[in-house]
Amino acid sequence: AAAVSSNAASPTYLAPGTYWLVLRNTHASNTFGLGTAAAGTLASNTAQEKTLGSALGSTLDFVAASWTKKTFLAGVRLNGLVFGGASAF
């Protein structure tokens, strides 16, 4: 287990809104895990997962019935500069 982060090569403006984090593991035998916690009694669908057999360039159809809905809370955050700050929080 490890905490992994990556910085963008240059500042990128992200407008307010909803962003989807898509993770794809293409290794034949190694699995990929994401830190999660149980959502509790007010759980709602917060993620989806699917085993894909398609090429890397294929389009992801998030509405297809073949996705498995998940209610966990993922341990993911988006680091960045806010309110004109000089360094990431």
C-alpha positions in Angstrom: 0.0 0.0 0.0 1.2 3.5 -0.8 0.0 7.1 -1.0 0.6 8.2 -4.6 0.4 11.7 -6.0 1.2 13.3 -9.3 1.6 17.0 -10.2 0.3 18.4 -13.5 3.1 19.6 -15.8 1.6 23.1 -16.0 -1.2 24.9 -14.2 -4.6 23.8 -15.5 -7.8 25.7 -14.8 -10.6 23.4 -13.6 -14.0 25.1 -13.7 -16.5 24.3 -10.9 -18.4 21.1 -11.6 -18.3 17.4 -11.3 -15.2 15.5 -12.4 -14.9 11.7 -12.9 -11.8 9.9 -11.9 -11.1 6.9 -14.1 -8.5 4.3 -13.2 -7.6 1.5 -15.5 -5.4 -1.5 -14.7 -4.1 -3.3 -17.8 -1.7 -5.7 -16.1 -2.5 -9.4 -16.6 -2.0 -10.6 -13.1 -1.6 -7.6 -10.7 -4.8 -6.0 -9.3 -5.3 -2.4 -8.4 -7.0 -1.3 -5.1 -8.3 2.1 -4.1 -8.5 3.1 -0.4 -12.2 3.2 0.6 -14.4 3.4 3.7 -18.0 2.1 4.2 -20.6 4.7 3.4 -22.9 3.9 6.3 -26.7 4.3 6.5 -27.1 7.2 4.0 -25.2 5.4 1.3 -25.7 6.3 -2.3 -24.0 5.2 -5.5 -20.6 6.9 -5.5 -18.6 4.8 -7.9 -18.9 2.1 -10.6 -16.6 -0.7 -11.6 -16.4 -3.0 -14.6 -14.1 -5.6 -16.1 -13.2 -4.4 -19.5 -11.7 -6.3 -22.4 -11.6 -3.4 -24.8 -8.7 -1.4 -26.2 -7.2 1.6 -24.3 -8.6 4.0 -26.8 -12.2 2.8 -26.5 -14.9 5.1 -25.1 -16.3 4.4 -21.6 -20.0 4.2 -21.5 -20.9 5.1 -17.9 -24.6 4.6 -18.5 -24.5 1.0 -19.7 -26.2 -1.6 -17.4 -23.0 -3.7 -17.3 -21.3 -1.5 -14.6 -21.5 -2.5 -10.9 -22.6 0.3 -8.6 -20.6 0.9 -5.4 -21.5 2.9 -2.3 -18.1 3.2 -0.6 -16.4 6.5 0.0 -13.1 6.6 -1.9 -9.9 7.9 -0.4 -9.1 10.3 -3.3 -8.5 14.0 -3.4 -7.6 16.6 -6.1 -4.7 18.8 -5.0 -4.4 22.3 -6.4 -3.9 26.0 -6.0 -6.9 27.8 -4.6 -7.9 31.5 -4.4 -4.7 32.6 -6.1 -2.4 30.8 -3.6 1.3 30.4 -4.4 1.4 26.7 -3.4 -0.9 23.7 -3.3 -2.8 23.2 -0.1 
